[in-house]
Amino acid sequence: MFKHLLVPVDGSELSVRAMTSSIELAQKLGARITGFVAEPDLPMSTISTNPSVFTEQVKSHEAKSEAHAQAVLHKFQTLCGEAGIAFSADHTTTQQVDRAIVEAAERAGADLVVMVTHGRGVFGELLFGSHTKNVMTRSKLPLLVLH
């Protein structure tokens, strides 16, 4: 069965559900978990053309992204530790979240990806897209989707 779960999280209320549900599943399966955070790149529309301002913007964004990812992953690690589940963490900065999730799963050697979906419906997907659907089409791994 499944022995290594990759669980993408972002710190939202939904990702807390992914954490707790994946921990319950890992306990039943005797599996370990890799928590993964994909932080967004600095939006191009906010970048200054002034080189010194640009450098400061990049440094600030990187520091905030790193701090956020570490905080989310620390919370996940704590929950796993309390449940006796082996945990490892990974994070990246990207604009292609779905691709980053697939690559993280491959890097970690995961055999199942556990994700939550916002369940926005057809109209919401047209506006915002669906990382879950994109991961499903890009990955060869099984995908457990929590709604």
N, C-alpha and C positions, 0 to 999 in steps of 0.2 A: 504494500500500500504506500501511501505518501509518507515520506520521512523528513522532508525539508520544505517548509512553506516560505514563500516570499510574500510579504504583506506591505504594499505601498500605503503610506499614511501621510497626512498633511497637517495634523493637529486640530482638525475640525471635529465637531461633534460626531459626524459620521465615521471619522477615522478612529475614534475611541471605540466605536462599535466594532470596527474591523479588528482592533487590538484584542478586545475581550473575546470576541467570537473565535478568532484564530487561536488564541490561547486555549480555549475550551477544546477546539478541534485538535490542537497539538497534544494536549493531555490524553485524549482518547486514542490518538494514533501513535503516541510515543515519538512525536516528531519534534524537530527544532524549528526555530523561526529566524528569518532574516527580515528585519524591518528596513524599509527603504523610503527615503524622502527625496523627491525631485523638486528642487526649488526653481522658480522661474528666473531666467536671465533678466538683466536690467533692460527694461523696455526701451527700444530705440527712440521712441518719441520723447523720452525724458532726458536723453543724453545731450550734454552741452557740447558746442563746437570749440569752446575754450579748452585747450589741452590740460591746463592745471585743474580746472573745474571737473573735466571729464575723469581725470585720474582719481580725484577725490570721490566722485560719484561711484566709480567702480569699486574702490576700496570700501566705501560705506555699504554698498549693496552686498558685497561679498561677506563682510563682517555680519551684517544682519541676517543674511541667508544661512551662514554657518551657525550662528547662535540659535536661530529658529530650528534648523534641522537637528542640532544637538539636543535641544530641549525636548523636542517631540520624541526623538529616539531614546533619550534618557528615561522619559516616562514609560515608553514601551518596554525598555529593558527592566525597569523596576517591576512592572506588572508581570513580566515573564519570570523574573527572579522569585517573586512571591509565589508563583505557581509552580516553580521548579522546572521551568522550560529553558533549554539552552537557547541563547539569543546572540545574534550578531547584527551589526548595523552597517548600513551603506547609505550614502547620499551623493547627489550630484546637483549641478545647476544646469538647466537646459530649457529650451523652448519646446522640445519634443518629448513631452512627458511619457506618452505611450511607448515610444521607442526606448526611452531610458528605463522603463519598467521591464521590458523584454530583455534588454541587455543586462540589467541587474540580476534578473532571474538566471540567465545563462552564466554570468560571472559567479554567482553564489552556488550554482549547481542545484538549484531548487527543482522540485518535481511537481509543485503545485503553486499557483498564484492565487492569493485570496484578496479580493477587492470589494469595496463598497461602491454602489452607484447612487447618484442623486435621484435617479428615476424621474427625470424632467419630462419625459415623453417626447414625441416626435418634434414638436415645435421647439422645445428646449434644446434638443440635439441639433436642430438646424442653427440655432443661435450660438450655442456654446460648444457643440461637438460632444463626443463621447470617448473619453480615454479608455473606458472599459471595452467598448466595441472595437476600438483600434488595437488594443492589446490582444483581444480575441483573434483578430485577423492576422496579426503579426507573429504571434507566438505559436509554437508547436506544443507548448505545455498545457495541461488542463487548467481551467480557470474557474474558480468558485466565486460567484458573484452574490454579494449580500445586498439586500434591498431594504 
